[in-house]
């Protein structure tokens, strides 16, 4: 593990008074609580010769408001520092975004809530700006010779820190080994965030008794640093609910309680002081082989004067509200129901994963892991944590904790809290060994086979039960030949061993893989089907057009939706032929599985579906939930490779 000494400057910053957000942020802020002191958490002259004692103390600092167990009453009067402590059981009938414990609380809170409940964006009469101004939406078109990347500009490119396809259970024990005592070795070659790992471990049976070894690799240093921090938080904070809440907001919220920043800083500092494996509970551990540049990234995770609340909020606003992307945002809002438009806007205003009516005044520190060292937002302007998980499970979890479907980010909060609590518990109950590295994917396979990582616990003889390669199979990344040639030899020679990945950008070289380039007859047939099922915005099922403006809007919106039900299996097969996949498989002694045991060919088709199966939406509610509330391209094709 790379030894990176902790910075005493970080320690001193950690013990500084909490920042008052009442004048530096657009967050809903409260004045200083008269029951608390503004003194530093610890004396700034604390003896630096005993840093471990300080760090262990800072790991236990907690904010005023603890993690939520159920939906809170929304009667929050921030300026009076009054918060109802009861659960919200009676939803506002107009928006269903907030709930109250009683009618009295609802009436008391109405002067505040009415500004949201009567927001023009929530009106049934709301229309995108381009419709009102009788023009074409600028974000839909490029100038002649202008590529999509050029059109996207600054706001359409960035890191992917939250994922762009739903989490996958990479083991799927019930369909494969069917043995709860089986040892597993898993490699995530281009891991991205931890959602696949969380999903995989949480889906194992409670009586799982095997040894799970997980290699996590990514070239992107911010991704690696964040993954290490999240594992440390979940594996070292003993309070399960608190561990999950710190990890949740560090992973997904733009702002956090300053106490959480202190927790993360202290936990990382203790990690850097170690000279052996990092325990993650009594049975799990983590070893890291990371470059020295990670040190600076770790420093950005704690309380720091580098970026203030005002600076962070201004940068977040700059990206999320850029005037040049107004039509693109309206395109998103136009797909949504009125209350969902307001919920989506709320997240894009504050960037905090919480129920709509929950107090957020204690979120008084920027999440430095989502900003560059220069204070720039790291992701795209459309990045959304909803895209990394199955939305039906998000809604189910929200309902179990009292949240309404309209409060989609409140539902997401409870879903993530449940998932991360389970994961933290399993770190303590299961025997899991994590090894985290940051090496170019093809080079990593070479040094494994050369025995370079033997002293790190990865011998040259290692073979993996599962290898997950994300979408580096795409031609604009490593490509199929490179990935299979380098990683195929490291796959175990067993019936259930699998190399799993997906193609996201394949239609760049196979245009007929998407509806706009598949021919007019294809589009015409799909449009007709949409109208019959009532899924064409602006046209009733009987063919009536209530408002011509809605018809124009519908044509723009339905273009992407059609890919969800388009059978592009033939185009994908042609693409694989162009990539000379059969030659690659013959050389690597691998086979492309037709019958799946881990991931289906496409999102939202059954695991055992044929390659030409298309997503099945049982009704229009199901259609809305999956296609309008999440922004997938529906062009993703998942693949499984196994030994011949």
N, C-alpha and C positions, 0 to 999 in steps of 0.2 A: 504493500500500500504506500502511496506517495505520502511522505511526512511533510505536512504543511503547518508551521507554527501559527498559533492563534495570535491575533492582533490585540494588544492591550487597548488600542483606540476603540475597537469594537466593544470591548468590555465596558469602557467608560461611557460610550454612547448608549449601551444597553441600560445603564443605571440612571440615565437622564430622566427628567419628568416627562410624562406623557404629553403629546402635542394636543393643544386645543384646536379642534377643527371648525369652530364656530365661524371663523373669518377666513379660513384658508381653503375651504372646500365646499362643493355643492352638496355634500352629504347632509342628511338630516341630522343636525348636531344638537347637543344639549349643553347648557352652561355647566361650569364645574360643579360637581356634586358636593354640597356643603358637608357631607358626612365623610369625605375623604380629604386627604392632604395632598398638596402639590409637591411634597418633598420627594427626592429621588428614591427609587426602590431600595438602593443600597448606598452606603457612604462612598463617595467618589475616591476617598483615600484608602479604600479596601486594599489589603496587602497583596500586591501582584505576585508575590512569591508562592502563593497558594491558589492558583487559578482554578483548579478542579473544584475546590470548595465553593467558589463563587459561581461557576458554571452550573453545578448541581443545584444551587439555590435558584438560579435564574430559570432553570428548566421547570420549576414548579410555580412560577408566577401565573396567575389567572386573571382574566378580565372581570369586570363587574357583572356582565351578563354571561351566564353559562350556556353550554350547548342546549339546543331545543330538543325536547322529547315529543312534543305535540305542537300543533299549530297554536300560536299565541293569540290572545285577544289583541286586536289592532288599535285599541284605545291608547295611543301613545301621544302625549303632549310634550314634545321635546323642549319647548321654551320654558315649561314649568317643571321639568324633570319629573313628570308623572307618567308612570307606566302601569297598566293593569297587569297583575301577576297571573291572571287566570287564563285558561285555554279558550280559544275562539271556536265556538260551536255553532254559531248562527251567522251564515254568510250574508253579505250585502246582496240583496235580491237583484240590484241593478247591474253589478259588475262581477260579483262572486270572486273578486280578487282578494278581499279581506273578510275576516269573520270576527265576531264579537261574542263575549260571554253572556251578554244580556242586552235588552233593548236600551237600557239607560246608557251603557257604554257606547252603543252605536250613535245615539242622539248626541252625546257629549263630543264625540269625535267627528260628527258630520261637518262642522265648519272647516276641518282640515281635509277630510276625505273627499269632500265635494269637488276639490280642485282636480283630483284624479278621476273621480266618477263622472265628471262632466267634461273631461278632456276631449277636445274636438277629434282626436285620433280614435276615440272610442265610439264616435257617432256612427250610426248605420249609414249616414249620408257621406262619410268621408270618401274622398277620391284622391288619387295620386296627382301631384302637381301638373304632370304632363297632360292629364285628362282635362283638368280645369283650364289649362292654358291652350288647349286644342293643338298640341304639337306631338311629335314623336319623342319617345323617351331617349335621351342622349346616351344613357349607359348601355343601351342594347346594341348600339351600332359602332363600327369603327370607320375612320376615314379610309379612303382607298390606299392600299398598301400598308395599313397600320395593323400590326399583329395584336392578338389578344393581350399578350404581356405588355405591349406598349400602351394599349388602351387602359389596362388595369393600373399602370403606373405604381406609385409608391404604396397605395392603399390596398392593392390587390395581391401583393406579394409579402411573404413573411414566414416566420417559423410556424411549425405546427406543434403546439404545446398541449393541445387538448384532444388531438386525434381527429380523423375525418371519416372513419368507418366505425360501426359499433363494435364493442369489445367481443372477443372470441374466446371460447373455452378451448384451449389448445390440446387438452388431454381427452376430454369427453370419455371418461372412464367407462360409462355404461355401454357405449357403442364400440369400445376397443378392448383394452386389456381385461376389464371387468374384475379386477383384483385390487382390493383396497389396501393390500400390503405391498404392492408393486413399487419398486424404486423407479424414479424417472430422472432423466437428464434432458433438459430443455435449453435450446439456444434461441434467443431473440436477436437476430443478426443486425437489424436496423430497428431497434425497439420502439422509438418514439416514446410516448409516455407509458405509464404503468398499467393502463386499463386492461390489456390482455392478461397480464400477470394477476391482477386482482380478480378478474373473471375466472381464470383457470383455477386459482387456489380456492376461491370461495365456492366453486361448483363441486369440488371434491367432496366425497361423503364425510360426515363428521367423524367416522371411525377410521379414517385413512391413517395408516401406520407406516408407510414407506418413507424413504428418504428422497426428497425432491431437491435436485441441484439445478439452479437456474443461472445461465449465462446471459447477462444483459449488456448489449453493445449498441452504441450510437456514436456517429462522428460529431454530432452537434453538441458542443460543450454545454450550452444552457440546458438542453434536454438531460444530459448526464448528471449535471449538478443538481437539477431539480429532482430527478429520480432518487439520487442518493439521499437528499434531504427528506423526501417523503418517506422512504423506507426507515430512515433514522427516527423520524417522529413517531411512526406507527409501531416501531419496534422497541422504543425506549421510554416513552411516556406511559406509565403504568395505568393511569386512568383511561380506560378504553374510550369513553365518550369524549374526553378531552383530546386524546390522541387523534381520533377521527376528525374532530372539528378543526384542529390546527392543520392537519393534512389537507382537509377539504378546501379550506380557504387559501392555503398556500398553493394548492394545485389550481384552483379555479377563480378565486376572487382577486380583483384588481387592488382592493384595499383590505387590510386586516386589522384586528386589534393590535395595538403596539405590543401588548403582552405576548401575542403569538409570534411576532417578529423576534422578540427577546428569547422565547422558547427555542425557536429554530436556530438562532445564533449560538445559544449556549450548547445545544445538542451537537451542532456541527463542530464547535470548539472542542468539546470532549472527544468527539470522534477523531479529530486531527491530532490530539495528544496521545492517542493509543499507538502501540507498537505491535499489536497483534490483531486477530480478527475482531470485528465489531459484533458483540452479541445483540441479537434482536429478540429479546425474551430468553427463557431458559433453554430452548432447544434450537433456535434458528440463529444464523450468523450472516455477516456480509464482509466480503473482502473486495477491495477496490484497487485497480491499477489505472491511475488517472494522471493526466499531464498536469504540470505545475500551474497552467493557466486557470485551472479550476479554482485556485485559491482566491483570485480576484472576484470570481463569480460568487463564491461563498460569502465574501465580504458584502456583496450587494444585497444579500438576503436579510440582513439585520437592520435595526434602526440606524439611519444614516442621514447626515445633512446634505448628501449628494443630490437627493431629489426630495423636495418638500411635498406636502399634500397638495398644495396649490399647483406646483409644477406637474405632478403626476396627473391630477385631474384635468389640467389644461391640455396636456399631451393626449390623454385618453379622449377628451372632447374633440380635439383637433382631428383625430383619426376617425372617431365614430360619427362625427357630424360634418365631415368635409363637404362643402357645397358641390364639388364636382361629382360626388357620389350620391347626390340626393335622389335621383331617379332610381338608382339601384336599391336604396333603402325603401323607397316607396313601392318598388316591385315586391320586396319582402313583406311589407305591411299589407299590401293588396291581397296577398294570399291568405291572410289571417282573419279570424273572427275579431270583432271589436275589442273584447277584453284581452285577447291574446296580443293584439297590436300594442296595447298599453303595457302588458307584461314584458314584451320584447323591448319596448322603448325603455322601460325601467332598468333592465339589465344594461342596456347600451348607454344609459345615463350614469349609473353608479358602478356597474361592474361587480356587484356583490351577489353571490349565490345565497339567497335568503328568501323566506316567505315575503310576499309583497308588503304585508303589514307589520313585519318585525322591526324592532328598533335596530338602527345601524350606526348610532352615534359613537359607539365604541370602536368602530372601524376607522381608526385615526392614524394609520400608517400605510404608506404605499407598499405594495407587494413588489419588492425589487427584482424578483425573479422573472417578472413579466415585462421588464424594461431593460434596455441596453445600459451599459455603463455611462453612456452619454444622455440617458433619460428618454430614449425613444421607445415607443411601443413596439414590441417584437413581432406581433402577429398581424394578420390581415385585418381589415376593418369589418369583415364579416365573420370572424372567428366566433364560434359558439360552442359551449360545453355540452349542449344537447346532442351534438353529432357523434359523440363518442360512446353512446349507450343506447340500448333498446328503449324507445320512448314508451312503449306499453308498460314496461317494468317501472319506468319513472312515474307514470300516472298511478300505477297500482300502489307503489310505496307512498306517494303523496296521499292517496285516499286513506291508507291505513293510519296515517298520522293526522288526519283531519283536514288536509288541504284539498281545495277544489281543483278540477282540471284546468280552470282558467288561470290559476296561479301556477303556471308551469315551472317557473324557477323555484318556487316553494316546494313543489313536488320533487324537483331535482335535488334540492337540499336534503330532503328526507331520504331519498334514494341513495345518494352518495354517503350520507351519514350511516345508514344501515350497512352499506357495502364495506365501508372503511372500518367500521366497528367489527364486523365479521372478520375482515382481513387481519386487523390487529390481534384479535383473539386467536386466529389460526397461526400467526407467527409464534405465539406462545405455546400452542398445543401441538403443532406439527414440527417435523424435523426438516427445515428448509435451509439450504446453503446458497446464498446469492454471491455471484462474482460479477462485478461491474467493470467494464473496460470501455475505452473510447478509441477505436481503431478502425481504419477503412475496412469495409466488410470483406473484400477479396483478400486483402493482406492478412486479416485476422485468421482466415482459414489456413493460409500458408504457414504462419508462425505456430499455429496449433499443431499442424502435422510435422513441423520441424522440431517440436518439443520445446520451443522457446518459453512456453507458459507452464511447463511442468512444475516449476517451483511455486507457481501461483495456484496449483491444484487442478490444472487442466493438462493431463498427460498427452503425449503424441498419439497414444492408442485410443483416445476418447472417441466414442460415437454417441450420437444423440437420438433419443426417442422421438423428439419433435424439434424441427428447425423452422422458425417463423422468419420470413424474409421481407415482410411488409410488401411495398410496391417497388422495391429496387429491381424487380423483374422488368419494369417498364423500360422501353428503349431509351428514354431520356435520362435514365439512371444507369445501372450496371448492365441490364439486359438479361434475357433468359440464358443465353449460352454461358456468360461469365458466372452467373449465380449458381447454375446447376453444376458447372464444371468444378467450381471451387467448393461448394457445400454438399454436393451429392455424395462424395466419398466419406463424409463425416456423418452420414445417416446410418443408423443401425440396420442390419440386415434381418429385420423381423417383419412379420405380416402387418403389424400395427404402426410401425415407425412411419413418420410422414414429414415431408417438407411442404410447408403451407405458405401461400402468399397470394397476392392479387395484382391484377392489372388495372390501373386507374386511367392511364393516358393512352390506351391502345388505339382509340379512335383518331388520334392525331395522324396515324399512318394507315388506318383502315376507316375511311370516312363513312362508309355505309353502315358502320356500327351504331350510328345515332340517327334518329328519325329525320332531322332536317336534310340529311344527305342520302336517305334511303329511297327517295323517289316520291312523287306526288301521290301515287296510288296508295302507298303505305300510310302517308299522313292523312289522306282523305278517309281511309277506313278507320283509323284510330279516332279522328275527330268525330265521325259518325257514332262510334261506340261511346265516346265521351258524352255526347249530347243525349243519347238514349239513357245513360246511367246518371244523368244530372251532374256531371263532373266538368262541364264546360262553363266557366264563369261567364255570366251574362246571357246564357240561353237556358230557358226552362226545358224540362224533359219533353214537353209537348211541342217544342220548337219556338215558343214565343220569346221575343226579345223586349223586355220591359223598358230598358234604357239603352239606346244605341251606343252611348259612351262605354257602358259595361261590356258591350260586344267587342269593341276595339281593345279594351283592357284584357278581355278573355283570350283573344288571339295571342297577345304577348305572353300571358301567363301559361297558357297550355303548351307552349312549345317545349318547355323543359319537362313538363309532366308526362308527355307522351313516351319519353324514354323509359318510364317506369313499367310500362306494359308492352313494350316493343321486344319481340323475340330477335335478339341480335346474335343468336348462337352460331348461325352460318357465317356471319361476318367475322365472328371471333375465331372460328375454325380456320377461316381463310387467313386471318392474321397470324395464327400460330404456324401455318404452313410457310408463310413468308419469312417467319423467324427461323425456319428450318428446324423446328422443334423435334421432329422425328430423328434427325441426324444427331442432335444433342442427346436425346434420350438413349439412343443406341450406344453412343460413346460413354455415357455416364452410367449405363445399366440401370436406368430409372424408368418408370412408367407414369403416365398421366392417368390418375384415377377417374373413372367414370362414376363409380359408386362411391359416394363420400361417407366418411365417418367422423369428420371434424367440422368442416364448414361447407355449406351448400354452394352451388355454382354462382348464385346471385343472392343478394340481400333479400330477405323475406320470402324465400321459397323453402319448402321442406328439405331436410338434409338428404333424403333419398330421391329427390326430384330428378328428372331427366335434364340433360344439358339445355334443352330448348324450353324448359319451364319458365314462366314469367311470374312475377309476384302476384299473389292473389289477395285482393282486398275484399273482405266479406261484405262490406257495406260502405256507404259514403262517409260514415263516421270514421271507420278504419282507414279509408282512403285519405281523409283530411289529416288524421293524426300522423300518418307516416310520410305523406308527400308534401304537406303544406307547412308542418311545424318543424320539419328537418330539411336540410338543403343538400341532399345527396344528388349526384349526377345520374344515378341509376344506371351508369355504364360500367360500374365496377364488376369485374369477373374474378372470382376466387378460384384458386387451383390447389390441388393436392397431388404431390408426387410421392411415390413409394418405390421400394426396391422391386426389381423384376423377379 
